[in-house]
Amino acid sequence: MKSRSIVAIVDPRCGSCETLVSSLPGTPDLRVLSVAPVAETRTMATKFGIAGNTSSVPFAGNIARQLQIYPQLIVVDRGKVV
């Protein structure tokens, strides 16, 4: 098991998030967490070649459309955010 991972929290409907995600293919130990519905997340993941590293955690109802999501990169090392 790798001790360090990079987690990107994004919304494919956010232009800044799309820019970030477009720069991520090939990043070692990458995990992408999307707040968008599965279909939109799958489209983004396929477009940028990160499908194997992407998960979707959509919010119930229309709450995700009401949130302002900005791309976040988090480094997790041995279970702790660093």
C-alpha positions as CSV (number, residue, x, y, z in Angstrom):
1,M,0.0,0.0,0.0
2,K,1.3,3.4,-0.9
3,S,1.8,5.8,2.0
4,R,1.0,9.0,0.1
5,S,-1.9,9.9,-2.2
6,I,-3.1,13.0,-3.9
7,V,-6.8,13.7,-3.6
8,A,-8.5,16.2,-5.9
9,I,-12.0,17.3,-5.0
10,V,-13.8,18.7,-8.0
11,D,-17.0,19.5,-9.8
12,P,-16.9,18.8,-13.6
13,R,-19.3,21.8,-14.1
14,C,-16.6,24.2,-12.7
15,G,-14.2,25.7,-15.2
16,S,-11.4,25.9,-12.7
17,C,-12.0,22.3,-11.7
18,E,-11.9,21.2,-15.3
19,T,-8.5,23.0,-15.8
20,L,-7.1,21.2,-12.8
21,V,-8.4,17.8,-13.8
22,S,-6.9,18.3,-17.3
23,S,-3.5,18.6,-15.8
24,L,-3.8,15.4,-13.6
25,P,-3.4,12.4,-15.9
26,G,-0.3,10.5,-15.1
27,T,-0.1,11.9,-11.5
28,P,1.1,9.0,-9.3
29,D,-1.3,7.8,-6.5
30,L,-4.1,10.2,-7.7
31,R,-7.7,9.9,-6.5
32,V,-10.4,12.3,-7.8
33,L,-13.5,12.8,-5.8
34,S,-16.4,14.5,-7.7
35,V,-19.4,16.1,-6.2
36,A,-21.3,15.8,-9.5
37,P,-23.8,13.1,-10.5
38,V,-22.2,9.9,-11.8
39,A,-23.0,10.5,-15.5
40,E,-21.2,13.9,-15.4
41,T,-18.3,12.5,-13.4
42,R,-17.9,9.6,-15.9
43,T,-17.9,12.0,-18.8
44,M,-15.2,14.2,-17.2
45,A,-13.1,11.1,-16.2
46,T,-13.3,9.7,-19.7
47,K,-12.4,13.0,-21.3
48,F,-9.2,13.4,-19.3
49,G,-8.2,9.8,-19.0
50,I,-8.6,9.4,-15.3
51,A,-11.6,7.0,-15.1
52,G,-9.8,4.4,-13.0
53,N,-9.0,7.0,-10.3
54,T,-12.4,8.8,-10.0
55,S,-15.3,8.5,-7.7
56,S,-18.5,10.4,-7.4
57,V,-20.2,11.4,-4.2
58,P,-23.2,13.4,-5.5
59,F,-25.3,15.4,-3.0
60,A,-29.0,14.6,-2.7
61,G,-31.4,16.6,-4.8
62,N,-30.2,19.9,-6.3
63,I,-28.0,20.9,-3.4
64,A,-24.8,20.4,-5.5
65,R,-26.0,23.0,-8.0
66,Q,-26.4,25.5,-5.1
67,L,-22.8,25.0,-3.9
68,Q,-19.8,26.8,-5.2
69,I,-17.1,24.2,-5.6
70,Y,-13.5,25.2,-6.2
71,P,-10.9,22.6,-7.0
72,Q,-9.0,21.3,-4.0
73,L,-5.8,19.3,-3.9
74,I,-5.1,17.4,-0.7
75,V,-2.0,15.3,0.0
76,V,-2.6,12.4,2.3
77,D,0.5,10.8,3.8
78,R,0.1,7.8,6.1
79,G,-3.5,8.7,6.8
80,K,-2.9,12.4,7.6
81,V,-3.5,15.5,5.5
82,V,-0.2,17.2,5.0
